[in-house]
Amino acid sequence: MALVNENFLKLAPSYLFSDIAKKVSAYKEANPDKRIIRLGIGDVTQPLAPAVIEAMHKAVEEMASAETFRGYGPEQGYDFLQKAIIENDFKARGIDLSIDEVFVNDGAKSDTGNIGDILSKDNIIGVTDPIYPVYIDSNVMAGRAGENVDGLWSNIVYMPCNGENDFTPALPPSRKEADKGKCPDVVYLCYPNNPTGTVITREQLKMWVDYAIENDVLIMYDAAYEAYIQDDSIPHSIYEIEGAKQVAIEFHSYSKTAGFTGARCGYTVVPKEVMANTASGDKVALNKIWLRRQCTKFNGTSYITQRGAEAIYSEEGKKQIKETIAYYMENARIMKEAFAEMGVKTYGGENAPYIWVKTPQGMTSWDFFDALLKEANVVGTPGVGFGPAGEGYFRFTAFGQKEDCLEAMERVKAWLGKK
């Protein structure tokens, strides 16, 4: 008799964005004459950069010839892309990495969800709240989250982030402070943050690295939106902080940086120095274990896609990617200024492509979603979908077309003006 993994039964029936899609589809079916502007899901609208397209076309031609055809590639990625990553994303910032510490993947979502494969189910997980849902859901699936009690998982340490603490999570209890609560074994940090669009200073990030070293905590650092940082004082990588390679795994994505949401490519850095413990207390390097996992469960990102990703780092590619990022950040500016004119409090949008909005007049996140859809025909994402501390907030994405962002803000302004 086959038995199901009952941890999956603990999850909500569908993923957050699936729920949103169903609501929007139902409204659209009932109101076919309405033009809906979607500023909810973080999907890009600008095409791949010309340099990327040219590189992919060339790679396709190579696949058409027996002399240059590529079959199975290395599971951890081709060295031409790994070298480009190291040279541009790390060496340029004074960070030394070796090729075998960089693992090319099919997007950050896969690795942030799968990294738990190499960790014991007995780990206590720490998360900022609100948070990207995959971090929690993947740990629920693995059996680490415990039981859901009133919307909170019993084996997860929540670190609320809201307007009252300027979206800066307080450090959880240390191992010496057991009377104050659980000390997590693994902590997820995402900066620039999805969903709030906020960032972390170098000093604040150093506090986290020092905490992790002192308490033997592993940090999962999601840097998927680092290319959107405009402030030179904000770190792009946790490895800019001394000692971080001992305690942190870092995730990167080309999805939002270079429009690869459909092409699928990113990478994960697992330094050789980062360790975890066995039940008997022995230290084990996670780099080799992750390599073993990837070689068994992952067949590598396509050669064509990796050649496209490599082109991002060319002189022309860098220029074109910078222009695309500027396009989305202009959208963010438009929305942030529009909400300010409406008297609506916002966060983010300055170093990230997300605007985090305080819902007006005490509306709940889902009430605001429903009213926004019905009255303005605009779609965003309810903050509570990202965690309990997201209640009373709402996320807008800057990844739409500029014309849509402008029209959406006019619609919202007209709607709120009637209230």
C-alpha positions in Angstrom: 0.0 0.0 0.0 1.4 3.4 -1.0 1.5 6.0 1.7 1.4 9.7 1.0 3.7 12.3 2.5 1.2 13.7 5.0 3.1 16.9 5.4 1.7 18.0 2.1 -1.8 17.6 3.6 -0.9 20.4 6.1 -0.5 22.9 3.3 -3.2 25.3 2.1 -5.0 23.7 -0.8 -3.3 26.0 -3.4 -0.4 28.4 -3.7 -1.0 32.1 -3.0 -0.8 33.2 -6.6 -3.0 30.3 -7.7 -5.7 31.7 -5.4 -5.3 35.2 -6.9 -5.5 33.8 -10.5 -8.8 32.1 -9.7 -10.3 35.2 -8.2 -9.2 37.3 -11.2 -10.4 34.7 -13.7 -13.8 34.5 -12.0 -14.2 38.3 -12.1 -13.0 38.5 -15.7 -15.5 35.9 -16.8 -18.3 37.8 -15.1 -17.1 41.1 -16.5 -15.6 40.4 -19.9 -15.8 44.1 -20.9 -13.4 45.2 -18.1 -9.6 45.6 -18.8 -7.7 44.3 -15.8 -4.3 45.7 -15.1 -2.1 43.1 -13.3 0.5 44.4 -10.9 0.5 41.4 -8.6 2.7 38.5 -9.6 6.4 39.4 -10.0 6.6 38.4 -13.7 8.5 40.6 -16.1 7.1 42.3 -19.2 10.2 43.5 -21.0 11.8 41.2 -23.6 15.2 39.5 -23.2 18.1 41.8 -24.0 19.4 41.8 -27.6 22.8 40.5 -26.4 21.1 37.5 -24.7 19.0 36.7 -27.8 22.0 36.9 -30.1 23.9 34.5 -27.8 21.0 32.1 -27.6 20.6 32.1 -31.4 24.3 31.3 -31.8 24.0 28.5 -29.3 21.0 27.0 -31.2 23.1 27.0 -34.4 25.8 25.1 -32.5 23.2 22.5 -31.5 22.5 22.0 -35.2 26.0 20.8 -36.0 27.5 17.5 -34.9 30.9 19.2 -34.3 29.5 21.7 -31.8 26.4 19.8 -30.5 26.1 19.6 -26.7 24.4 16.8 -24.9 24.3 16.4 -21.1 26.1 19.3 -19.5 27.7 19.4 -16.0 25.1 19.4 -13.3 26.7 22.4 -11.6 26.9 24.5 -14.7 29.3 25.2 -17.6 32.5 26.8 -16.5 32.1 29.7 -19.0 29.1 30.9 -17.0 30.6 30.1 -13.6 33.7 32.2 -14.4 31.6 35.1 -15.6 29.5 35.0 -12.4 32.6 35.0 -10.2 34.4 37.7 -12.1 31.4 40.1 -12.3 29.2 39.4 -9.3 31.8 38.6 -6.7 35.4 39.5 -7.6 34.3 43.0 -8.6 33.1 43.3 -5.0 36.2 41.9 -3.4 34.8 38.4 -2.9 36.9 35.4 -3.7 35.0 32.2 -4.9 36.1 29.1 -6.7 34.2 27.6 -9.6 33.1 24.6 -7.6 31.3 26.9 -5.1 28.9 28.2 -7.8 26.0 26.0 -8.9 24.0 27.1 -11.9 20.3 26.2 -11.7 17.0 26.8 -13.5 16.0 29.7 -11.2 16.3 30.6 -7.6 12.9 29.2 -6.7 14.1 25.6 -7.3 17.1 25.8 -5.1 15.5 27.8 -2.3 12.9 25.0 -2.2 15.3 22.1 -2.7 18.1 23.1 -0.4 16.3 21.5 2.5 17.1 18.1 1.0 20.5 18.2 2.5 19.3 19.3 6.0 17.8 17.3 8.8 14.1 17.6 9.4 14.9 18.3 13.0 16.2 21.8 12.3 14.3 24.7 13.8 13.6 27.3 11.0 13.7 31.1 11.5 11.9 33.4 9.0 11.2 37.1 8.7 7.5 37.7 8.5 6.2 38.6 5.9 8.2 36.2 3.7 8.3 34.6 0.2 5.9 31.6 0.7 8.3 29.0 -0.8 10.6 29.2 2.3 7.9 28.1 4.6 6.0 25.7 2.3 9.1 23.7 1.4 9.9 23.2 5.0 6.3 22.2 5.7 6.7 19.6 2.9 9.9 18.3 4.5 8.3 17.9 8.0 10.2 20.7 9.7 7.4 23.2 10.3 5.5 21.3 13.0 1.8 22.0 13.3 -0.2 25.0 12.2 -1.8 26.7 15.1 -3.8 29.9 14.4 -1.9 30.6 11.2 1.6 30.0 12.8 3.8 26.9 12.5 4.9 25.5 15.8 8.5 24.7 14.9 9.2 28.0 13.0 10.6 31.1 14.7 8.9 34.2 13.3 10.6 37.6 13.2 7.8 40.1 12.4 8.7 43.0 10.1 6.3 46.0 10.0 6.1 49.7 10.0 6.6 49.9 13.7 10.1 48.3 13.5 10.9 49.9 10.1 10.8 46.3 8.6 14.1 45.5 10.4 13.8 42.0 12.0 15.1 41.7 15.5 17.6 39.0 16.1 16.0 35.8 17.6 17.1 34.5 21.0 20.6 33.1 21.2 21.3 29.6 22.4 22.1 31.0 25.8 18.7 32.7 26.0 16.5 29.6 25.9 14.2 31.2 28.4 13.3 33.9 25.8 12.3 31.4 23.1 13.8 29.1 20.5 17.1 29.8 18.8 16.7 28.8 15.1 19.2 26.4 13.4 18.5 27.8 9.9 17.4 31.4 9.1 16.0 32.7 5.8 16.9 36.3 4.8 15.9 37.9 1.6 17.3 41.4 0.6 16.2 43.4 -1.2 13.1 41.9 0.4 10.3 40.1 -1.4 7.6 41.2 -0.6 8.3 44.5 1.2 10.9 45.9 -1.1 13.0 47.0 1.9 16.8 46.6 2.2 19.3 45.8 4.9 22.3 48.0 5.8 25.8 46.6 6.0 25.8 47.1 9.7 22.5 45.2 10.1 23.7 42.4 7.9 26.9 42.1 10.0 24.8 41.7 13.1 23.2 38.7 11.4 26.5 37.1 10.4 28.0 37.6 13.8 24.8 36.1 15.4 25.1 33.1 13.0 28.8 32.5 13.8 28.2 32.8 17.6 25.1 30.5 17.6 26.1 28.0 14.9 23.2 29.1 12.7 23.0 28.6 8.9 21.8 31.6 6.9 19.9 31.1 3.6 20.4 34.4 1.9 18.2 35.1 -1.1 19.7 37.9 -3.2 17.4 37.5 -6.2 16.8 41.3 -6.4 20.3 42.6 -5.7 20.7 44.1 -9.2 17.9 46.6 -8.3 19.9 48.2 -5.4 20.5 51.9 -6.2 22.1 52.9 -2.9 25.9 52.2 -3.1 26.0 51.7 0.7 23.7 48.7 0.6 25.5 45.3 0.2 24.6 43.2 -2.8 25.9 39.9 -1.3 26.1 38.6 2.2 29.7 37.6 1.4 30.7 41.3 1.5 30.5 40.7 5.3 33.6 39.2 6.9 32.9 35.6 8.1 29.8 35.1 6.0 31.2 32.3 4.0 31.4 30.2 7.2 27.6 30.5 7.8 25.7 31.4 4.6 24.4 29.9 1.3 23.4 32.6 -1.2 20.8 32.4 -4.0 20.7 34.5 -7.2 18.3 34.7 -10.1 18.3 36.0 -13.7 14.5 36.0 -13.7 14.0 39.6 -12.6 17.5 40.8 -13.3 17.5 39.9 -17.0 13.9 38.7 -17.9 14.6 35.0 -17.5 11.3 34.1 -15.9 10.5 32.0 -19.0 14.1 31.1 -19.9 14.9 29.8 -16.4 18.4 30.3 -15.0 20.0 31.4 -11.8 22.7 30.1 -9.4 23.4 29.2 -5.8 26.7 29.8 -4.0 27.6 27.1 -1.4 31.1 28.0 0.0 33.4 25.2 1.0 33.6 26.7 4.4 30.0 26.5 5.3 29.2 23.5 7.6 26.4 21.7 9.3 26.4 19.2 12.1 25.7 15.5 12.3 23.6 14.3 15.2 26.8 13.2 16.9 28.2 16.7 16.6 30.7 16.3 13.7 31.0 19.1 11.2 30.3 18.3 7.6 30.9 20.5 4.6 27.6 21.3 2.7 29.3 22.0 -0.6 30.0 18.4 -1.4 26.6 17.2 -0.1 24.8 19.7 -2.4 26.9 18.6 -5.3 25.9 15.0 -4.7 22.3 16.0 -4.4 22.4 18.0 -7.7 24.1 15.2 -9.6 21.4 12.8 -8.5 18.3 15.0 -8.9 19.2 17.7 -11.4 20.3 17.3 -15.0 21.7 20.9 -15.4 20.4 24.0 -17.1 20.4 23.9 -20.9 23.5 25.0 -22.8 21.5 27.5 -24.8 20.1 29.2 -21.7 23.6 29.3 -20.1 25.0 31.0 -23.1 22.3 33.5 -22.9 23.1 34.1 -19.2 26.7 34.5 -20.0 25.9 37.3 -22.4 24.4 39.3 -19.6 28.0 40.0 -18.4 29.2 41.2 -21.8 29.7 45.0 -22.2 26.6 45.3 -24.3 24.7 42.9 -22.1 25.4 44.9 -19.0 24.3 48.1 -20.7 21.0 46.6 -21.9 20.2 44.9 -18.5 20.9 48.2 -16.8 18.3 49.9 -19.1 15.7 47.3 -18.4 16.2 47.6 -14.6 15.9 51.4 -14.9 12.6 50.9 -16.8 11.1 48.9 -13.9 12.5 51.3 -11.3 10.9 54.2 -13.1 7.6 52.3 -12.7 8.3 51.9 -9.0 8.9 55.7 -8.7 5.7 56.4 -10.5 3.7 54.2 -8.2 5.4 55.4 -5.0 4.9 59.0 -5.8 1.2 58.4 -6.8 0.5 56.7 -3.5 2.2 59.5 -1.6 -0.2 62.0 -3.4 -3.1 59.8 -2.3 -1.9 59.9 1.3 -1.2 56.2 1.3 1.8 55.0 3.3 4.3 53.0 1.2 7.6 51.1 1.8 10.2 49.8 -0.7 10.3 50.8 -4.3 13.7 52.6 -4.0 16.1 49.7 -4.1 13.7 47.0 -5.2 10.9 46.5 -7.8 8.2 46.1 -5.2 5.9 48.7 -3.5 4.6 47.6 -0.1 1.4 49.6 0.7 -0.3 50.1 4.0 -4.0 49.4 3.3 -6.1 52.5 3.8 -8.9 52.9 6.3 -8.0 49.7 8.2 -9.0 47.4 5.4 -7.7 43.8 5.5 -5.4 42.7 2.8 -8.0 40.5 1.1 -10.8 43.1 1.4 -8.4 45.6 -0.3 -7.7 43.1 -3.0 -11.4 42.5 -3.7 -12.3 46.1 -3.7 -9.3 47.1 -5.8 -10.2 44.4 -8.4 -13.9 45.4 -8.4 -13.7 49.2 -8.3 -10.4 49.9 -10.1 -9.9 46.6 -12.1 -6.3 46.5 -10.8 -4.7 43.4 -9.3 -2.0 43.3 -6.6 -1.1 40.8 -3.9 -2.6 40.7 -0.4 0.2 41.1 2.2 -1.3 38.5 4.5 -0.5 35.9 1.8 3.2 36.4 2.8 2.6 35.7 6.5 0.6 36.9 9.5 2.6 40.2 9.8 1.6 41.0 6.3 -2.0 41.6 7.3 -3.0 45.2 6.6 -0.5 45.6 3.8 -0.5 45.0 0.1 2.2 44.4 -2.6 2.4 46.0 -6.0 5.0 45.0 -8.5 6.9 47.4 -10.8 7.3 44.7 -13.5 4.4 46.0 -15.6 4.3 48.2 -18.7 4.9 51.8 -17.9 1.6 52.8 -19.5 -0.3 50.2 -17.3 1.4 51.6 -14.2 0.3 55.1 -15.0 -3.2 54.0 -15.8 -3.5 51.8 -12.7 -2.5 54.7 -10.4 -5.1 57.0 -12.0 -7.7 54.3 -11.5 -6.7 53.8 -7.9 -6.6 57.5 -7.2 -10.1 57.9 -8.7 -11.4 55.0 -6.6 -9.9 56.1 -3.3 -11.1 59.6 -4.0 -14.7 58.3 -3.9 -14.3 56.6 -0.5 
